[in-house]
Amino acid sequence: MRTTVISESSNDSLHPITAQLVGAASSIGGSITVICPGGIGSNDAAHISGVSKVISVEGDCFDTYDCIAWSKSLSPLIEGDLILSSSSAMGRDLISSIAATKRLPVVQDVTGLSKELLATRPIYSGKAVEEVRISSPCAISLRANSFEAAEEGGNAEIRIVNVSQD
């Protein structure tokens, strides 16, 4: 299975949730591509164990967050059957827009994910837990601190894509 992880950044560096997203993707198996909007954290993402490739997406649209501009810039670069992002406000917004562009279903706020693509997530304001069987292709947002972070030690190739003229 091929999985694309949309990285998250904080204060011009890679946010720790990205390693957790890679850890979750590694538990499923297959190749993992990390897309770094604005190129932020590309070198750090390349050193996460389990990452096959990093796509550093650079361009003027990444100076400030604009869901539609980011979605249009990132969607053509998505590779694989699963797209993972964090369940932050920006992550949920962006993955929903990308999924709509690619006509994919979205499963939000996942706290558990098995190799058989069985997802666990809270519902009814956390009063109940739901298990959902996911079929790929699909977009999934994962809650922070719900998954074990992947270790350092990778050496993935970094591909730079400039979308400024788009």
C-alpha positions, 0 to 999 in steps of 0.5 A: 500500500502507498501512503501519502502523509501531509506534514505539519509545521510549527514555528518554521520547523517540522511538527512532532505530529509528522513523525506520529503520522509516519508511525501510523503509516508504517504500522499499515505497511507499504511505501510512505511519501511525505509532502511538506507544504512550503518546504518546511521540515523537508530535511527533518522528514527525510530522516524519519525512519520508514519514509521512502520519499519527501516532496518539498512543495515550494511556492508563494501560496504557502506564505499564509494558509489558504485551504483552496490554494494549498489543496490545488497545489498539493492534490496533483502530488498525492501518491497512493491509496491513503492520505494522512494528515493531523486532526489539527484545525488546519489538517482537517480542513486541508485533508477534506479539501484534498479529498473533495478534489480527488473525490475520496471519502474522509474519516476524521479524528482517528485514534487507532488504525490497524493493518486491516484498515480498521479505524477507531475514533470517538463519536458523540463528543467522546462519549462513544467509540466507533470502529470503522472499516476503511476501504482505500483510497481514502483520506484520514486525519489522525489525532495527535499523541494517539500513535507511536512516533516513527524513530529517526534514522531514515535517509529518504530522497527529497524532491523539490516542486515549485508551484509559484506560477500555478 
